[in-house]
């Protein structure tokens, strides 16, 4: 067994208070429920093998009533604690509780820098409110000399691509210190494919290379601007985007990450920790998942060492991928 070498990516809840149309959650019929604390305590027993615990699933983690206790329990076990949120529940009280619980990194998904663009994507949220929440949290971090790292995530789509060049300045303006950029690279259906920019290079190709070139120039400008502002920046997609579909080390890092659904089922990555559909090279794939155990009935060590999970890892190392991975753009670094 690996000791402190894994990332435990767990899902406090499958519930969310927003209706973002590109979210893969909507392609799944799985129940929208919270992780029971008893299930979480069973996961905690395996944290001797985790260096990081990421409280990010398909739902909004701050909706779970026990999320602050969950963060504290992982922190007390010597794990770095991270989370991605939509930022709507970052009231002053909740922000203080996250700091006190020992959260190390919080990333807030924005995806729109003007109210009109934001409202089109983040359905049910207010950009003005989230901006205020972020600025207040940044002030609290400074006031309490907290080490909490605040970041912004921006998923590039047709509707927001013209705002990418402003993303570094906007990140700096709310007090965040990290900028994450990526393509909309996990399409669940044909509508997602049309929303994203992969269509300008990958099959089926829509010929508009100038559009993609302009966006990639804006990405480069944003990364350069981030550096000048003293921000960390991370691009989680290939740049420039090429038509080459060569399997590489998957962006979801399934050999280093273990995903726990709210139910306690175990998968190699978050994208197959639920039954979700995929749209790949012009073909729709019905909802499917890749489960290799259930923490409610087996220990983490038993699941990790089980023949099916071990066979998955060996296959991945030998470039013998299951169909679910072969029909996912993350495998190809897109």
Buried (B, 14 or more C-beta within 10 A) or exposed (E): EEEEEBBBBBBBBBBBEBEBEBBBBBBBEBEEEBBBBEBBEBBBEBBBBBBBBBBBBBBBBBBBEBBBBBBBBBBEBEBBBBBBBBBBBBEEEBBBBBBEBBBBBBBBBBBBBBEEBBBBBBEEBBBEEBBBBBBBBBEBBEEEEBEBBBBBBBBBBBBBBBBBBBBBBBBBBBBBBBBBBBBBBBBBBEEBBEBBBBBBBBEEEBEEEEBBEBBBEBBBBBBEBBEEBEBBBBBBBBEEBEEEBEEEEBBBBBBBBBBBBBBBBBBBBBBBBBBBBBBBEEEBBEBBBBBBBBBEEBEBEEBBEBEEBEEBBEEBEEEEBBEBBEBBBBBBBB
